[in-house]
Amino acid sequence: MPRPLLIGVTGGIGAGKSTVVDAFVHRGAVPFSADSAVHELYSDPGVIDEVRARWGDDVINAEDGIVDRAAIAAIVFTDEAERRWLEGLLHPLVGRAWLRFVESLSSADTPPEFAVAEVPLLFEAGLEDRYDAIVTITAPLELRIERARARDDGKRHSTARAAAQMDEAEKAERADFSYENTGSFDDLDSFAGHVLDALRARVA
């Protein structure tokens, strides 16, 4: 069964992962977001039950009954043991969602040339083997935290999130491609084009 070439995009909080995914999409890739998959899982009854059993009703939104992401963040980004527990719960489920996504693309009459996944904890979760190429996006820590705090969801735990993630230099060294995102979108778009051209050359 033919399938797209699979690209995993990783990097620290605020590095610009979503922006480079947009650049790949601009060039025809089909996107998958691990964060969006997690967001969907927080409304899954099984996940809700597990989270409630671990931390009680305080982490469940009283209005809609789904997991309160801010309450979870306050716990897991200040306690490594709790973060590892949550990752152990969610990572296998996100992995299954990714495999279903790839299968659906592969079964299309005309599969896309590339699929790209934004996976912040790609290396931390040991997911390297799921992708044909891994791209690490980096930026100076101060800039990353500034970007994260400018987002609605990044004001409270930006520094703690950054500290909980693998060092960017190590991520860049382990990746097939890396890019320091301190320039313009045009620069980033050119980098995305370079990556896709290099992948095409691998399979030519």
N, C-alpha and C positions, 0 to 999 in steps of 0.2 A: 504494500500500500504506500503510495507516495505521501510524503508529509513535508511541511515547511521546514526550513532551517530554523533552529530554535536559538534565540538570543536571550541571555539572562543579563539584566542590568541591575547593578548593585552599587552601594556607596553609602556614606554616612548621611544622617539626617541633614537636610538642607543643601546637599551637594548639587542637586539638580537632576535627579534620576527621572522624574516625571517629564522634565523638559527634553532630555535626550530621547525618552520614549516617544514624545511628540515628534521629534525629528525623524525617528525611524518610521513612525506612522505616516508622516508627510511623504515619505519615500516608498510607501506601499505596504509596510509591515502591519500585521494585525496584533493589537495589544492585549495583554493580560496583566492585571494588577493584583499582586498578592494582598496588598492592603485592602482592596475592594472585596477580595474573597473573604478576608477576615471579618470585614464589616458585615457581610452577608451571614457569616457563621454566628455572629453575635445575636442573630435573631432565630437561630436554630434551636429547637426545644432541647435536644440532647446537650448542646454546649451550654445553654442557659442552666440546665440542671447541674452540670458538672461545676460550673462557676459558682452557682449559689451554694452548693454543698461545700465548696472550698472557702468562700469568703462571706457567705451570708447575703441577706437581702439588700445590704447597703450598696452592692455593686450591680443591682438590677434597677433599671429606670422604672419608677413608679407609674409613669404615664403610659408607657407602651409595653412594659414587661420584658424588654430586651436588655442585653448587657450594656451597662453604662461605661463607655470607653474611657471617659475621663477618670472615673473611679478606679478602673482597672490600671490605668497608667500610673496613678498615684501610688499604687501598690507595687507593680512589677518593675518600675524603673528606679526604685529605691531598695529593692530586695532581690538579690540575684536568685535565691532559691525559688522564690515565687515566680520570677520571670521564667526560669527554666521549666517550672511546672506548666505554666501557660503555653510555652512553646511546645512542650511535649504533647499537649492536648491539640493545639491548632495546626502545627506543621504537617502532620500526616493528612489532615483534612484538606488543607490548602493544596498539598501535593496531589491528592485525588482530583481536586477541582482542575488543576493544571493538566493532568492527564486526560480528563474528559474534554477539556478545551482543545488540546492537541488532536485528540481523536476526532472531534467534530470538524476541525479544519481539514484533517487528512481525508475525511470521507466525503468532502465536497466534490462536486463535479470538476472544479478547477481549484485545487488547493492553492493558497497564497504562497508566494516565494519565501516569506519570512514571517515568523511569529516572535514577538518580543514580550518578555515578562519583566516587570519591575519587582524585584525581590530584595528588600533591604537587608535581610539576614541570610542571604544566599550561602555564604561561606560558613557562617555560624551554624546553620542547619545542615551542613554537609550535602548540599544539593548540586554540586558541580556537575555530576554525571548526567543531569537532566537536560543539559544544554549543549548545543554545538559550539557555542562561543559565549564567553562571559566578558561583559564590559563593566569596568569600574569607573564611576564618576567621582572625582575628588574636588575639594575646595578647601581653603584655609578654615580652621575651626571657627574663628571669630565670624567669618562671613557666613558659614553654615548656620551657626546659632542665630545670627541676625536674620537670615532668611526664614528660619523655622519660626522664630518669634513673630515675624510679620504675618504668618498664616494664622487663621483662627484656631487651628488645632495644635499649634506649636508653642503657645506662650508659656505654659506652666512647667513643662518638663523637658525643655530642649536640651539643657546641659546634662541632665541625667540620662536622657536617651543617647546622646552622643557618647557619654562615658560607658554605656552598656554595650556599645557596638565595637567590633573589631577595628584595630587601627587601620586608617585609610591606606597607609603605605603598604601594609601587608596585603590588603585587598587588591591594590594596584599590581603588586608583584605577582599575585596568584591569577590575575585575569589575563585573558587573551589580548584585550585592548584596554587602555586606560586614557582618561582625558581629565585635565584640570580645568574645571568649569569656572573660569574667571573672565572670560571674554564675552563676545556678543553671541546672539542666537545664530547668526550666519556662520560664525566659527564652529559652533556646535553642530550645525546642520552639515557643514563640510566634513566634520569628523564622522558623523553618521554615514554619510555617503562613502567615505573611505572604508569603514567597517563592512558595509554591504558589498562593496566591490571586492574586498579581500575575501569575503566568504564565497562569493560567486567564483572567484578564481580557484578556490580550494576544490570545488566540485566540478569544475569545467573539464 
